[in-house]
Amino acid sequence: MFIQKILGLFSNDLAIDLGTANTLVYVKGKGIVCNEPSVVVIRKDNRKTIAVGAEAKKMLGKTPANITALRPMKDGVIADFDATGEMLKYFITKVHNRKSFISPRIIIGVPSGITQVEQRAVKDAAQASGAREVYLILEPMAAAVGVGLPVGEPSGNMIVDIGGGTTDVAVISLDGIVYSKVVRVGGDKMDETILAYIKRKYNLMIGERTAEQIKIEIGSAFPVKEGSDSMEIKGRDMVSGIPKTIEIKAEEIREALEEPVRVILDTIKAALENTPPELAADIVDKGIVLAGGGALLKGLDLLIKEETRLPVIVADDPLTAVVRGVGKMLDEIDLLQRVALGN
């Protein structure tokens, strides 16, 4: 125990939000030091890593046959164990930027639908990349702590964390999750839907990065005044095979996004139906808090408000809610002991 304390004095403890779309790293005493896409580029022949993070994302869809760009996280869980290990190793080394002889203690945010096998895989990947101790925290709990909800009080707090791979809806009271439901629909699914819609309607093939750009610029879940109502996109004509440019309207994208948005709405409604009456009464007063990158979709809060008749609040800087929550637990070890998985 004494040695652990001594080690703790010298090491830079880290909090990581290991997301499907982005990985964020928080260092004790420094705050968020790294926010990069969860992408790894490797050579196929010797499995050697060429690039990780922002540099790797630029290569998505542009690699030759002997190089592949991977997203090691799929639907919020590890799809490629080796690539996830490489990615974690890269982020840990980047943050430490020195050859430290002390291994850090690491806390990682994971989706609430995670299985025992997946938990083991995340822990193993973190330990293989040099962690001394690894704690896992459920993302909705981390997001709730990150946005400042009173999770320790005997009152209902509802958080909806819309990430790249999953949407996590949870009702929290007394440092515990009373009810949670996770669906594998998030920002990535929205991009896929846009891609499929344009392919079907215009016979135009576009890439993942273009689909994401469309979602950010003109995507919406509810008619809103803000932002432009059309944009030009470039892709490959599926009939002639020649690159071409077309203009698309915001209402078309809203129509395309109807299906994933409906799944998120239904998940929220299911959570409300399964919430104990006393906690439901608290949610009527406090409302629903949206976190995660998906919370930035224009008009989503207005749509949820209209469908549930409850107040809806979008967290400040929703993209960093989980990592800020996990980061707070580096300082509040007693809270960490209460909410960590398998501890």
NUDREN-659475 format. One record per residue (C-alpha): residue number from 1; x, y, z; chain. Coordinates in Angstrom, 1 decimal. Layout:
// NUDREN-659475
@num = NUM, x = X, y = Y, z = Z, chaine = A
...
//
This chain:
// NUDREN-659475
@num = 1, x = 0.0, y = 0.0, z = 0.0, chaine = A
@num = 2, x = 2.9, y = 2.4, z = 1.0, chaine = A
@num = 3, x = 4.7, y = 1.6, z = -2.3, chaine = A
@num = 4, x = 1.4, y = 2.3, z = -4.3, chaine = A
@num = 5, x = 1.2, y = 5.7, z = -2.6, chaine = A
@num = 6, x = 4.8, y = 6.5, z = -3.4, chaine = A
@num = 7, x = 4.2, y = 5.5, z = -7.0, chaine = A
@num = 8, x = 1.1, y = 7.6, z = -7.1, chaine = A
@num = 9, x = 3.1, y = 10.7, z = -6.1, chaine = A
@num = 10, x = 5.4, y = 10.4, z = -9.2, chaine = A
@num = 11, x = 3.0, y = 9.2, z = -11.9, chaine = A
@num = 12, x = 0.7, y = 11.2, z = -14.1, chaine = A
@num = 13, x = -2.7, y = 9.6, z = -13.5, chaine = A
@num = 14, x = -4.9, y = 9.7, z = -16.6, chaine = A
@num = 15, x = -8.6, y = 9.6, z = -17.3, chaine = A
@num = 16, x = -9.6, y = 8.4, z = -20.8, chaine = A
@num = 17, x = -12.9, y = 8.5, z = -22.7, chaine = A
@num = 18, x = -12.3, y = 5.7, z = -25.1, chaine = A
@num = 19, x = -14.9, y = 6.6, z = -27.7, chaine = A
@num = 20, x = -15.9, y = 5.1, z = -31.0, chaine = A
@num = 21, x = -15.4, y = 8.5, z = -32.8, chaine = A
@num = 22, x = -12.9, y = 10.3, z = -30.5, chaine = A
@num = 23, x = -10.6, y = 9.4, z = -27.7, chaine = A
@num = 24, x = -10.0, y = 12.1, z = -25.1, chaine = A
@num = 25, x = -7.4, y = 12.1, z = -22.4, chaine = A
@num = 26, x = -7.4, y = 14.1, z = -19.1, chaine = A
@num = 27, x = -4.3, y = 14.4, z = -17.0, chaine = A
@num = 28, x = -4.6, y = 15.1, z = -13.2, chaine = A
@num = 29, x = -3.8, y = 18.8, z = -12.6, chaine = A
@num = 30, x = -3.7, y = 19.7, z = -16.3, chaine = A
@num = 31, x = -7.2, y = 19.0, z = -17.6, chaine = A
@num = 32, x = -7.9, y = 17.7, z = -21.1, chaine = A
@num = 33, x = -4.6, y = 17.4, z = -23.0, chaine = A
@num = 34, x = -5.6, y = 15.2, z = -25.9, chaine = A
@num = 35, x = -8.8, y = 15.0, z = -28.1, chaine = A
@num = 36, x = -8.2, y = 13.0, z = -31.3, chaine = A
@num = 37, x = -10.2, y = 10.7, z = -33.6, chaine = A
@num = 38, x = -10.1, y = 7.0, z = -32.7, chaine = A
@num = 39, x = -8.4, y = 5.9, z = -35.9, chaine = A
@num = 40, x = -5.3, y = 3.8, z = -36.5, chaine = A
@num = 41, x = -3.5, y = 3.3, z = -39.8, chaine = A
@num = 42, x = -1.5, y = 0.1, z = -40.1, chaine = A
@num = 43, x = 0.5, y = -1.8, z = -42.8, chaine = A
@num = 44, x = -1.2, y = -5.0, z = -43.7, chaine = A
@num = 45, x = 1.9, y = -7.1, z = -44.1, chaine = A
@num = 46, x = 3.7, y = -6.6, z = -40.8, chaine = A
@num = 47, x = 0.9, y = -4.9, z = -38.8, chaine = A
@num = 48, x = 3.1, y = -1.9, z = -38.1, chaine = A
@num = 49, x = 1.4, y = 1.2, z = -37.0, chaine = A
@num = 50, x = 1.9, y = 4.2, z = -39.4, chaine = A
@num = 51, x = -0.4, y = 6.8, z = -37.8, chaine = A
@num = 52, x = -2.9, y = 7.3, z = -35.0, chaine = A
@num = 53, x = -5.5, y = 10.0, z = -34.2, chaine = A
@num = 54, x = -5.9, y = 13.2, z = -36.2, chaine = A
@num = 55, x = -3.1, y = 12.3, z = -38.7, chaine = A
@num = 56, x = -4.7, y = 8.8, z = -39.3, chaine = A
@num = 57, x = -8.2, y = 10.3, z = -39.8, chaine = A
@num = 58, x = -6.9, y = 12.4, z = -42.8, chaine = A
@num = 59, x = -6.0, y = 9.0, z = -44.4, chaine = A
@num = 60, x = -9.5, y = 7.5, z = -44.1, chaine = A
@num = 61, x = -10.7, y = 6.3, z = -47.5, chaine = A
@num = 62, x = -7.4, y = 7.4, z = -49.1, chaine = A
@num = 63, x = -5.1, y = 4.4, z = -48.4, chaine = A
@num = 64, x = -3.4, y = 2.1, z = -51.0, chaine = A
@num = 65, x = -3.9, y = -1.6, z = -50.9, chaine = A
@num = 66, x = -1.1, y = -2.5, z = -48.5, chaine = A
@num = 67, x = -2.2, y = 0.1, z = -45.9, chaine = A
@num = 68, x = -5.5, y = 0.0, z = -44.0, chaine = A
@num = 69, x = -7.2, y = 2.7, z = -41.9, chaine = A
@num = 70, x = -9.1, y = 1.1, z = -38.9, chaine = A
@num = 71, x = -11.5, y = 2.3, z = -36.4, chaine = A
@num = 72, x = -10.6, y = -0.1, z = -33.5, chaine = A
@num = 73, x = -13.7, y = 0.8, z = -31.6, chaine = A
@num = 74, x = -17.1, y = -0.2, z = -33.0, chaine = A
@num = 75, x = -20.4, y = 0.6, z = -31.3, chaine = A
@num = 76, x = -18.6, y = 1.7, z = -28.2, chaine = A
@num = 77, x = -16.6, y = -1.5, z = -27.7, chaine = A
@num = 78, x = -13.3, y = -2.9, z = -28.8, chaine = A
@num = 79, x = -13.5, y = -4.4, z = -32.3, chaine = A
@num = 80, x = -9.8, y = -4.8, z = -32.9, chaine = A
@num = 81, x = -7.9, y = -5.6, z = -29.7, chaine = A
@num = 82, x = -4.3, y = -5.0, z = -31.1, chaine = A
@num = 83, x = -5.2, y = -1.7, z = -32.8, chaine = A
@num = 84, x = -6.9, y = -0.5, z = -29.6, chaine = A
@num = 85, x = -3.7, y = -1.4, z = -27.6, chaine = A
@num = 86, x = -1.6, y = 0.6, z = -30.1, chaine = A
@num = 87, x = -3.9, y = 3.5, z = -29.9, chaine = A
@num = 88, x = -3.9, y = 3.6, z = -26.1, chaine = A
@num = 89, x = -0.1, y = 3.2, z = -26.1, chaine = A
@num = 90, x = 0.2, y = 6.2, z = -28.5, chaine = A
@num = 91, x = -2.1, y = 8.4, z = -26.4, chaine = A
@num = 92, x = -0.4, y = 7.5, z = -23.1, chaine = A
@num = 93, x = 3.1, y = 8.1, z = -24.5, chaine = A
@num = 94, x = 2.0, y = 11.4, z = -26.2, chaine = A
@num = 95, x = 0.6, y = 12.7, z = -22.9, chaine = A
@num = 96, x = 3.5, y = 11.6, z = -20.8, chaine = A
@num = 97, x = 6.0, y = 12.8, z = -23.5, chaine = A
@num = 98, x = 8.9, y = 11.4, z = -21.5, chaine = A
@num = 99, x = 10.2, y = 8.0, z = -20.7, chaine = A
@num = 100, x = 8.6, y = 7.7, z = -17.3, chaine = A
@num = 101, x = 9.6, y = 4.7, z = -15.2, chaine = A
@num = 102, x = 6.4, y = 5.0, z = -13.3, chaine = A
@num = 103, x = 3.2, y = 3.5, z = -14.8, chaine = A
@num = 104, x = 0.1, y = 5.7, z = -14.5, chaine = A
@num = 105, x = -3.2, y = 4.8, z = -12.9, chaine = A
@num = 106, x = -5.9, y = 5.0, z = -15.6, chaine = A
@num = 107, x = -9.6, y = 5.4, z = -15.4, chaine = A
@num = 108, x = -11.6, y = 4.6, z = -18.5, chaine = A
@num = 109, x = -15.2, y = 5.5, z = -19.4, chaine = A
@num = 110, x = -17.1, y = 2.6, z = -21.0, chaine = A
@num = 111, x = -20.7, y = 2.2, z = -22.3, chaine = A
@num = 112, x = -23.3, y = 0.8, z = -19.9, chaine = A
@num = 113, x = -24.1, y = -2.1, z = -22.2, chaine = A
@num = 114, x = -20.5, y = -3.5, z = -21.9, chaine = A
@num = 115, x = -20.2, y = -7.2, z = -21.2, chaine = A
@num = 116, x = -17.7, y = -8.9, z = -18.8, chaine = A
@num = 117, x = -15.6, y = -10.1, z = -21.8, chaine = A
@num = 118, x = -15.5, y = -6.5, z = -23.2, chaine = A
@num = 119, x = -14.6, y = -5.1, z = -19.8, chaine = A
@num = 120, x = -11.7, y = -7.6, z = -19.6, chaine = A
@num = 121, x = -10.6, y = -6.6, z = -23.2, chaine = A
@num = 122, x = -10.5, y = -2.8, z = -22.3, chaine = A
@num = 123, x = -8.6, y = -3.5, z = -19.1, chaine = A
@num = 124, x = -6.1, y = -5.8, z = -20.8, chaine = A
@num = 125, x = -5.5, y = -3.3, z = -23.6, chaine = A
@num = 126, x = -4.8, y = -0.5, z = -21.0, chaine = A
@num = 127, x = -2.5, y = -2.7, z = -19.0, chaine = A
@num = 128, x = -0.7, y = -3.8, z = -22.2, chaine = A
@num = 129, x = -0.1, y = -0.2, z = -23.0, chaine = A
@num = 130, x = 1.6, y = 0.5, z = -19.6, chaine = A
@num = 131, x = -1.1, y = 1.2, z = -17.0, chaine = A
@num = 132, x = -0.4, y = 0.3, z = -13.4, chaine = A
@num = 133, x = -4.0, y = 0.2, z = -12.2, chaine = A
@num = 134, x = -7.1, y = 0.3, z = -14.4, chaine = A
@num = 135, x = -10.6, y = 1.4, z = -13.3, chaine = A
@num = 136, x = -13.7, y = 1.3, z = -15.5, chaine = A
@num = 137, x = -16.5, y = 3.8, z = -15.1, chaine = A
@num = 138, x = -19.9, y = 3.6, z = -17.0, chaine = A
@num = 139, x = -20.1, y = 6.5, z = -19.4, chaine = A
@num = 140, x = -23.5, y = 7.8, z = -18.3, chaine = A
@num = 141, x = -22.3, y = 8.0, z = -14.7, chaine = A
@num = 142, x = -19.1, y = 9.8, z = -15.9, chaine = A
@num = 143, x = -21.1, y = 12.2, z = -18.1, chaine = A
@num = 144, x = -23.5, y = 13.0, z = -15.2, chaine = A
@num = 145, x = -20.5, y = 13.8, z = -12.9, chaine = A
@num = 146, x = -18.9, y = 15.8, z = -15.8, chaine = A
@num = 147, x = -21.9, y = 18.0, z = -16.3, chaine = A
@num = 148, x = -22.2, y = 18.6, z = -12.6, chaine = A
@num = 149, x = -25.4, y = 16.6, z = -11.8, chaine = A
@num = 150, x = -25.8, y = 15.8, z = -8.0, chaine = A
@num = 151, x = -25.3, y = 12.0, z = -8.5, chaine = A
@num = 152, x = -24.9, y = 11.3, z = -4.8, chaine = A
@num = 153, x = -28.3, y = 12.7, z = -3.8, chaine = A
@num = 154, x = -31.5, y = 10.7, z = -3.4, chaine = A
@num = 155, x = -33.1, y = 12.3, z = -6.5, chaine = A
@num = 156, x = -33.5, y = 11.3, z = -10.1, chaine = A
@num = 157, x = -31.1, y = 12.6, z = -12.7, chaine = A
@num = 158, x = -31.6, y = 11.6, z = -16.3, chaine = A
@num = 159, x = -28.7, y = 11.7, z = -18.7, chaine = A
@num = 160, x = -28.6, y = 10.9, z = -22.4, chaine = A
@num = 161, x = -25.1, y = 10.4, z = -23.7, chaine = A
@num = 162, x = -25.1, y = 10.3, z = -27.5, chaine = A
@num = 163, x = -21.7, y = 9.2, z = -28.6, chaine = A
@num = 164, x = -20.3, y = 8.0, z = -31.9, chaine = A
@num = 165, x = -21.3, y = 4.4, z = -31.6, chaine = A
@num = 166, x = -23.9, y = 4.2, z = -28.9, chaine = A
@num = 167, x = -26.6, y = 6.2, z = -27.2, chaine = A
@num = 168, x = -26.7, y = 5.6, z = -23.4, chaine = A
@num = 169, x = -29.8, y = 6.7, z = -21.5, chaine = A
@num = 170, x = -29.5, y = 6.4, z = -17.7, chaine = A
@num = 171, x = -31.4, y = 7.5, z = -14.6, chaine = A
@num = 172, x = -29.0, y = 8.1, z = -11.7, chaine = A
@num = 173, x = -29.6, y = 8.4, z = -7.9, chaine = A
@num = 174, x = -27.4, y = 7.8, z = -4.9, chaine = A
@num = 175, x = -24.2, y = 7.2, z = -6.8, chaine = A
@num = 176, x = -25.8, y = 4.4, z = -8.8, chaine = A
@num = 177, x = -27.6, y = 3.7, z = -12.1, chaine = A
@num = 178, x = -31.2, y = 2.9, z = -11.3, chaine = A
@num = 179, x = -32.1, y = 2.2, z = -14.9, chaine = A
@num = 180, x = -30.1, y = 2.3, z = -18.1, chaine = A
@num = 181, x = -30.6, y = 1.4, z = -21.7, chaine = A
@num = 182, x = -28.1, y = 1.5, z = -24.4, chaine = A
@num = 183, x = -28.7, y = 1.3, z = -28.2, chaine = A
@num = 184, x = -26.0, y = 1.0, z = -30.8, chaine = A
@num = 185, x = -27.1, y = 4.1, z = -32.6, chaine = A
@num = 186, x = -25.1, y = 7.3, z = -32.5, chaine = A
@num = 187, x = -23.1, y = 9.8, z = -34.6, chaine = A
@num = 188, x = -21.7, y = 7.0, z = -36.9, chaine = A
@num = 189, x = -25.1, y = 5.6, z = -37.6, chaine = A
@num = 190, x = -26.3, y = 9.1, z = -38.6, chaine = A
@num = 191, x = -23.3, y = 9.4, z = -41.0, chaine = A
@num = 192, x = -24.2, y = 6.0, z = -42.5, chaine = A
@num = 193, x = -27.8, y = 7.0, z = -43.0, chaine = A
@num = 194, x = -26.8, y = 10.2, z = -44.8, chaine = A
@num = 195, x = -24.4, y = 8.2, z = -47.0, chaine = A
@num = 196, x = -27.1, y = 5.7, z = -47.9, chaine = A
@num = 197, x = -29.7, y = 8.4, z = -48.6, chaine = A
@num = 198, x = -27.5, y = 10.3, z = -51.0, chaine = A
@num = 199, x = -26.5, y = 7.0, z = -52.7, chaine = A
@num = 200, x = -30.2, y = 6.0, z = -53.1, chaine = A
@num = 201, x = -31.6, y = 9.4, z = -54.1, chaine = A
@num = 202, x = -28.8, y = 10.9, z = -56.3, chaine = A
@num = 203, x = -26.8, y = 7.8, z = -57.3, chaine = A
@num = 204, x = -23.8, y = 9.5, z = -55.8, chaine = A
@num = 205, x = -21.1, y = 7.7, z = -53.7, chaine = A
@num = 206, x = -19.7, y = 9.9, z = -51.0, chaine = A
@num = 207, x = -17.1, y = 9.0, z = -48.2, chaine = A
@num = 208, x = -17.6, y = 8.8, z = -44.4, chaine = A
@num = 209, x = -15.8, y = 12.2, z = -43.9, chaine = A
@num = 210, x = -18.1, y = 13.9, z = -46.4, chaine = A
@num = 211, x = -21.2, y = 12.4, z = -44.7, chaine = A
@num = 212, x = -20.0, y = 13.7, z = -41.3, chaine = A
@num = 213, x = -19.4, y = 17.1, z = -42.7, chaine = A
@num = 214, x = -23.0, y = 17.2, z = -44.1, chaine = A
@num = 215, x = -24.3, y = 16.2, z = -40.7, chaine = A
@num = 216, x = -22.3, y = 19.0, z = -38.9, chaine = A
@num = 217, x = -23.1, y = 21.7, z = -41.4, chaine = A
@num = 218, x = -26.8, y = 21.2, z = -42.4, chaine = A
@num = 219, x = -28.0, y = 18.2, z = -40.3, chaine = A
@num = 220, x = -30.9, y = 18.7, z = -38.0, chaine = A
@num = 221, x = -33.6, y = 16.8, z = -36.1, chaine = A
@num = 222, x = -36.2, y = 19.5, z = -36.0, chaine = A
@num = 223, x = -36.8, y = 22.6, z = -38.2, chaine = A
@num = 224, x = -34.4, y = 25.3, z = -37.0, chaine = A
@num = 225, x = -33.5, y = 28.8, z = -38.2, chaine = A
@num = 226, x = -29.8, y = 28.7, z = -37.5, chaine = A
@num = 227, x = -27.2, y = 27.6, z = -40.0, chaine = A
@num = 228, x = -27.3, y = 27.4, z = -43.8, chaine = A
@num = 229, x = -30.1, y = 25.5, z = -45.5, chaine = A
@num = 230, x = -28.1, y = 23.9, z = -48.3, chaine = A
@num = 231, x = -24.5, y = 22.8, z = -49.2, chaine = A
@num = 232, x = -22.6, y = 21.6, z = -52.2, chaine = A
@num = 233, x = -21.1, y = 18.1, z = -52.0, chaine = A
@num = 234, x = -18.7, y = 16.2, z = -54.2, chaine = A
@num = 235, x = -18.8, y = 12.4, z = -54.9, chaine = A
@num = 236, x = -18.6, y = 9.8, z = -57.6, chaine = A
@num = 237, x = -21.6, y = 9.3, z = -59.9, chaine = A
@num = 238, x = -22.5, y = 5.6, z = -59.7, chaine = A
@num = 239, x = -23.9, y = 5.5, z = -63.3, chaine = A
@num = 240, x = -21.1, y = 7.3, z = -65.2, chaine = A
@num = 241, x = -18.3, y = 6.7, z = -62.7, chaine = A
@num = 242, x = -17.2, y = 10.3, z = -63.0, chaine = A
@num = 243, x = -16.8, y = 12.7, z = -60.0, chaine = A
@num = 244, x = -19.5, y = 15.3, z = -59.8, chaine = A
@num = 245, x = -20.9, y = 18.0, z = -57.5, chaine = A
@num = 246, x = -24.5, y = 18.4, z = -56.4, chaine = A
@num = 247, x = -26.4, y = 20.7, z = -54.0, chaine = A
@num = 248, x = -28.4, y = 19.2, z = -51.1, chaine = A
@num = 249, x = -31.0, y = 20.9, z = -48.9, chaine = A
@num = 250, x = -31.2, y = 20.7, z = -45.0, chaine = A
@num = 251, x = -34.7, y = 19.3, z = -45.1, chaine = A
@num = 252, x = -33.5, y = 16.3, z = -47.1, chaine = A
@num = 253, x = -30.9, y = 15.5, z = -44.5, chaine = A
@num = 254, x = -33.5, y = 15.9, z = -41.7, chaine = A
@num = 255, x = -35.6, y = 13.4, z = -43.6, chaine = A
@num = 256, x = -32.6, y = 11.0, z = -43.9, chaine = A
@num = 257, x = -31.8, y = 11.4, z = -40.2, chaine = A
@num = 258, x = -35.4, y = 10.6, z = -39.1, chaine = A
@num = 259, x = -34.7, y = 6.9, z = -38.5, chaine = A
@num = 260, x = -31.7, y = 7.1, z = -36.1, chaine = A
@num = 261, x = -33.2, y = 10.1, z = -34.3, chaine = A
@num = 262, x = -36.4, y = 8.0, z = -33.8, chaine = A
@num = 263, x = -34.4, y = 5.2, z = -32.2, chaine = A
@num = 264, x = -32.9, y = 7.7, z = -29.8, chaine = A
@num = 265, x = -36.3, y = 9.1, z = -28.9, chaine = A
@num = 266, x = -37.8, y = 5.7, z = -28.4, chaine = A
@num = 267, x = -34.9, y = 4.7, z = -26.0, chaine = A
@num = 268, x = -35.5, y = 7.9, z = -24.0, chaine = A
@num = 269, x = -39.3, y = 7.1, z = -23.8, chaine = A
@num = 270, x = -38.5, y = 3.5, z = -22.7, chaine = A
@num = 271, x = -36.3, y = 4.8, z = -20.0, chaine = A
@num = 272, x = -39.0, y = 7.2, z = -18.7, chaine = A
@num = 273, x = -41.6, y = 4.4, z = -18.7, chaine = A
@num = 274, x = -39.2, y = 2.2, z = -16.6, chaine = A
@num = 275, x = -38.2, y = 4.9, z = -14.1, chaine = A
@num = 276, x = -39.7, y = 4.5, z = -10.5, chaine = A
@num = 277, x = -42.5, y = 7.1, z = -9.9, chaine = A
@num = 278, x = -40.6, y = 9.0, z = -7.2, chaine = A
@num = 279, x = -37.6, y = 9.5, z = -9.5, chaine = A
@num = 280, x = -39.8, y = 10.3, z = -12.5, chaine = A
@num = 281, x = -41.2, y = 13.2, z = -10.4, chaine = A
@num = 282, x = -37.7, y = 14.6, z = -10.0, chaine = A
@num = 283, x = -37.1, y = 14.3, z = -13.8, chaine = A
@num = 284, x = -40.2, y = 16.4, z = -14.4, chaine = A
@num = 285, x = -38.6, y = 19.2, z = -12.3, chaine = A
@num = 286, x = -35.0, y = 18.8, z = -13.5, chaine = A
@num = 287, x = -35.5, y = 17.7, z = -17.0, chaine = A
@num = 288, x = -33.3, y = 15.6, z = -19.3, chaine = A
@num = 289, x = -29.6, y = 16.4, z = -19.8, chaine = A
@num = 290, x = -28.0, y = 15.7, z = -23.2, chaine = A
@num = 291, x = -24.3, y = 15.0, z = -23.5, chaine = A
@num = 292, x = -21.9, y = 13.5, z = -26.1, chaine = A
@num = 293, x = -21.2, y = 14.7, z = -29.6, chaine = A
@num = 294, x = -24.7, y = 13.7, z = -30.8, chaine = A
@num = 295, x = -26.2, y = 16.3, z = -28.5, chaine = A
@num = 296, x = -24.8, y = 19.0, z = -30.9, chaine = A
@num = 297, x = -27.2, y = 17.9, z = -33.7, chaine = A
@num = 298, x = -29.3, y = 21.0, z = -34.4, chaine = A
@num = 299, x = -32.9, y = 20.8, z = -33.1, chaine = A
@num = 300, x = -32.5, y = 17.5, z = -31.2, chaine = A
@num = 301, x = -33.2, y = 19.1, z = -27.8, chaine = A
@num = 302, x = -36.3, y = 20.8, z = -29.3, chaine = A
@num = 303, x = -37.6, y = 17.5, z = -30.7, chaine = A
@num = 304, x = -37.1, y = 15.6, z = -27.4, chaine = A
@num = 305, x = -38.8, y = 18.5, z = -25.6, chaine = A
@num = 306, x = -41.8, y = 18.3, z = -27.9, chaine = A
@num = 307, x = -42.1, y = 14.5, z = -27.7, chaine = A
@num = 308, x = -41.7, y = 14.1, z = -24.0, chaine = A
@num = 309, x = -43.1, y = 17.5, z = -22.7, chaine = A
@num = 310, x = -40.1, y = 17.7, z = -20.3, chaine = A
@num = 311, x = -37.4, y = 20.3, z = -20.0, chaine = A
@num = 312, x = -34.3, y = 19.4, z = -22.0, chaine = A
@num = 313, x = -30.8, y = 20.8, z = -21.3, chaine = A
@num = 314, x = -27.8, y = 20.4, z = -23.6, chaine = A
@num = 315, x = -24.7, y = 20.2, z = -21.4, chaine = A
@num = 316, x = -21.9, y = 22.8, z = -21.8, chaine = A
@num = 317, x = -19.3, y = 21.4, z = -24.1, chaine = A
@num = 318, x = -21.2, y = 18.0, z = -24.4, chaine = A
@num = 319, x = -18.2, y = 16.4, z = -26.3, chaine = A
@num = 320, x = -16.0, y = 16.5, z = -23.2, chaine = A
@num = 321, x = -18.7, y = 15.6, z = -20.6, chaine = A
@num = 322, x = -17.5, y = 12.0, z = -20.1, chaine = A
@num = 323, x = -13.8, y = 12.8, z = -19.9, chaine = A
@num = 324, x = -14.4, y = 15.6, z = -17.5, chaine = A
@num = 325, x = -16.4, y = 13.3, z = -15.2, chaine = A
@num = 326, x = -13.8, y = 10.6, z = -15.4, chaine = A
@num = 327, x = -11.1, y = 13.3, z = -14.7, chaine = A
@num = 328, x = -13.0, y = 14.5, z = -11.5, chaine = A
@num = 329, x = -12.7, y = 10.9, z = -10.2, chaine = A
@num = 330, x = -8.9, y = 11.1, z = -10.3, chaine = A
@num = 331, x = -9.3, y = 13.6, z = -7.4, chaine = A
@num = 332, x = -12.3, y = 12.0, z = -5.7, chaine = A
@num = 333, x = -11.0, y = 8.5, z = -5.0, chaine = A
@num = 334, x = -13.9, y = 7.7, z = -2.6, chaine = A
@num = 335, x = -16.4, y = 8.5, z = -5.4, chaine = A
@num = 336, x = -14.3, y = 6.3, z = -7.8, chaine = A
@num = 337, x = -14.4, y = 3.4, z = -5.3, chaine = A
@num = 338, x = -18.2, y = 3.7, z = -5.1, chaine = A
@num = 339, x = -18.9, y = 3.8, z = -8.9, chaine = A
@num = 340, x = -16.1, y = 1.8, z = -10.5, chaine = A
@num = 341, x = -17.1, y = -1.4, z = -12.2, chaine = A
@num = 342, x = -16.1, y = -4.7, z = -10.6, chaine = A
@num = 343, x = -14.5, y = -2.9, z = -7.6, chaine = A
//
